[in-house]
Amino acid sequence: MQIINQLISADWIKFVPFNNLGLADRIFANNLSYVTMQMSPGVGNNVGIGFSIAVLAVCALLMITTMFDSFNKRDIV
């Protein structure tokens, strides 16, 4: 059980894109949604909006680059 707690409270968890998708909950602080009620207090609540947008932008850039490269490899020229 202690190993699971250490993995959940690790610093790498803030770089997971799915933890940064709740931007509306961070922008509108009074909005109580299902996502904010389910999140534990220590996981993902200590990052700012700018950090979340940066993580999502990097992930989107990596996905677009991968899709473009894969399309070019399969394109018949």
N, C-alpha and C positions, 0 to 999 in steps of 0.2 A: 504494500500500500504506500509505503514511503517513496518508493521509486516512481510510482505513478504521480504522486504529488510533486515530486521534483521535476518530472517531465512537463507537467502542466504549468508550473510556475517558472519555467525556463524563459530566458530572454528571447529565444528564437521564435516563440509563438506569436510575437507581434508582427513578424514578417509574413505570416500566412495570409494570403489574399482574402480568404473567407472571413477572417476576423476583422477586416477593414471595410467590409461592405456596408456596414450600418452607419453611413455618413449622415443620414437624416436624423438619427438619434443623437448624434453629437452636435449637429447644427441647431436643432430644436430641442433644447435641454428639457423642457417641460412635457414633451411628448413621451408618454409611457407606452411603449409598444411591447409586443411579445418578446422581441429580441433582447431588449434591455432587462426585462424581468427574468429571462433565462440565463443571462450572463452572470458569472460569478464576479465578485467585486475586484479581484486581482488580475483577471485575464482580459487584456485588451482595453481596459479603461484608462490606462496611463499613457496612451499615445494621443497626439493631437490630430487635428483635421488635415494639416499640411503633410504630416507623415503618412497618414492613410492615403491621401491622394497621390503622393509620390510612390508608395508601394503599388497602388493600383495602376499607375501610369507605367511603371517599369514592367509589371506583369502584362499589361496590354501590348506594350512595345515588343516584348519577347514573343507573345502569341502571334502578333501580326508578322513579325520577321519569320517565324517558323512556318506560318501559313504561306507567305510569299515564296519562301525557299522551296517548300514542298510543291507548290503549284508550278514553279519554274522547272523543277526536275521532271514533272509528269507531263509538261506541255510538249506537244509534238510540233517541232519546227522543221 
